[in-house]
C-alpha cells in the first residue's frame, strides 16, 4: 500500500492535485511523469525521507509499489 506521504510527494512534483496511485501504478500511467520529472520525484523522495538511493536501485524500480518498498527498507522500522 502506498503511504499518503509518498503519494503527496510524487503528486506535488507533478503538480497534480490528486491522482489514483496504487502499488502497480507505473510512471507512464501518470500525467506529466517523464524522464525529467522522474529525476525531480526521486530527489524529492530522498529529501522528504532523508534517504539516498543508489543508481541501480532506481533503475530496477518498475512501479510505485517497488518505490514504496525501497523507501520502507531505507527508513527501517518506524
MODELLER restraints for C-alpha pairs under 7 A, 6 or more apart:
rsr = mdl.restraints
at = mdl.atoms
rsr.add(forms.Gaussian(group=physical.xy_distance, feature=features.Distance(at['CA:1:A'], at['CA:22:A']), mean=6.91, stdev=0.5))
rsr.add(forms.Gaussian(group=physical.xy_distance, feature=features.Distance(at['CA:1:A'], at['CA:23:A']), mean=6.10, stdev=0.5))
rsr.add(forms.Gaussian(group=physical.xy_distance, feature=features.Distance(at['CA:1:A'], at['CA:65:A']), mean=7.00, stdev=0.5))
rsr.add(forms.Gaussian(group=physical.xy_distance, feature=features.Distance(at['CA:2:A'], at['CA:22:A']), mean=6.30, stdev=0.5))
rsr.add(forms.Gaussian(group=physical.xy_distance, feature=features.Distance(at['CA:2:A'], at['CA:23:A']), mean=6.29, stdev=0.5))
rsr.add(forms.Gaussian(group=physical.xy_distance, feature=features.Distance(at['CA:2:A'], at['CA:65:A']), mean=6.51, stdev=0.5))
rsr.add(forms.Gaussian(group=physical.xy_distance, feature=features.Distance(at['CA:2:A'], at['CA:68:A']), mean=6.24, stdev=0.5))
rsr.add(forms.Gaussian(group=physical.xy_distance, feature=features.Distance(at['CA:7:A'], at['CA:21:A']), mean=6.98, stdev=0.5))
rsr.add(forms.Gaussian(group=physical.xy_distance, feature=features.Distance(at['CA:9:A'], at['CA:44:A']), mean=6.76, stdev=0.5))
rsr.add(forms.Gaussian(group=physical.xy_distance, feature=features.Distance(at['CA:9:A'], at['CA:45:A']), mean=6.51, stdev=0.5))
rsr.add(forms.Gaussian(group=physical.xy_distance, feature=features.Distance(at['CA:10:A'], at['CA:41:A']), mean=5.77, stdev=0.5))
rsr.add(forms.Gaussian(group=physical.xy_distance, feature=features.Distance(at['CA:11:A'], at['CA:17:A']), mean=6.80, stdev=0.5))
rsr.add(forms.Gaussian(group=physical.xy_distance, feature=features.Distance(at['CA:11:A'], at['CA:18:A']), mean=6.88, stdev=0.5))
rsr.add(forms.Gaussian(group=physical.xy_distance, feature=features.Distance(at['CA:13:A'], at['CA:40:A']), mean=6.77, stdev=0.5))
rsr.add(forms.Gaussian(group=physical.xy_distance, feature=features.Distance(at['CA:13:A'], at['CA:41:A']), mean=5.97, stdev=0.5))
rsr.add(forms.Gaussian(group=physical.xy_distance, feature=features.Distance(at['CA:14:A'], at['CA:32:A']), mean=6.16, stdev=0.5))
rsr.add(forms.Gaussian(group=physical.xy_distance, feature=features.Distance(at['CA:14:A'], at['CA:33:A']), mean=6.74, stdev=0.5))
rsr.add(forms.Gaussian(group=physical.xy_distance, feature=features.Distance(at['CA:14:A'], at['CA:37:A']), mean=6.96, stdev=0.5))
rsr.add(forms.Gaussian(group=physical.xy_distance, feature=features.Distance(at['CA:22:A'], at['CA:64:A']), mean=6.99, stdev=0.5))
rsr.add(forms.Gaussian(group=physical.xy_distance, feature=features.Distance(at['CA:22:A'], at['CA:65:A']), mean=6.93, stdev=0.5))
rsr.add(forms.Gaussian(group=physical.xy_distance, feature=features.Distance(at['CA:23:A'], at['CA:63:A']), mean=6.66, stdev=0.5))
rsr.add(forms.Gaussian(group=physical.xy_distance, feature=features.Distance(at['CA:23:A'], at['CA:64:A']), mean=5.38, stdev=0.5))
rsr.add(forms.Gaussian(group=physical.xy_distance, feature=features.Distance(at['CA:23:A'], at['CA:65:A']), mean=3.70, stdev=0.5))
rsr.add(forms.Gaussian(group=physical.xy_distance, feature=features.Distance(at['CA:24:A'], at['CA:63:A']), mean=5.64, stdev=0.5))
rsr.add(forms.Gaussian(group=physical.xy_distance, feature=features.Distance(at['CA:24:A'], at['CA:64:A']), mean=6.45, stdev=0.5))
rsr.add(forms.Gaussian(group=physical.xy_distance, feature=features.Distance(at['CA:24:A'], at['CA:65:A']), mean=6.09, stdev=0.5))
rsr.add(forms.Gaussian(group=physical.xy_distance, feature=features.Distance(at['CA:25:A'], at['CA:63:A']), mean=5.53, stdev=0.5))
rsr.add(forms.Gaussian(group=physical.xy_distance, feature=features.Distance(at['CA:25:A'], at['CA:64:A']), mean=5.70, stdev=0.5))
rsr.add(forms.Gaussian(group=physical.xy_distance, feature=features.Distance(at['CA:26:A'], at['CA:62:A']), mean=6.66, stdev=0.5))
rsr.add(forms.Gaussian(group=physical.xy_distance, feature=features.Distance(at['CA:26:A'], at['CA:63:A']), mean=4.52, stdev=0.5))
rsr.add(forms.Gaussian(group=physical.xy_distance, feature=features.Distance(at['CA:26:A'], at['CA:64:A']), mean=6.25, stdev=0.5))
rsr.add(forms.Gaussian(group=physical.xy_distance, feature=features.Distance(at['CA:27:A'], at['CA:33:A']), mean=5.64, stdev=0.5))
rsr.add(forms.Gaussian(group=physical.xy_distance, feature=features.Distance(at['CA:27:A'], at['CA:63:A']), mean=7.00, stdev=0.5))
rsr.add(forms.Gaussian(group=physical.xy_distance, feature=features.Distance(at['CA:46:A'], at['CA:52:A']), mean=5.51, stdev=0.5))
rsr.add(forms.Gaussian(group=physical.xy_distance, feature=features.Distance(at['CA:51:A'], at['CA:74:A']), mean=6.69, stdev=0.5))
rsr.add(forms.Gaussian(group=physical.xy_distance, feature=features.Distance(at['CA:61:A'], at['CA:67:A']), mean=6.34, stdev=0.5))
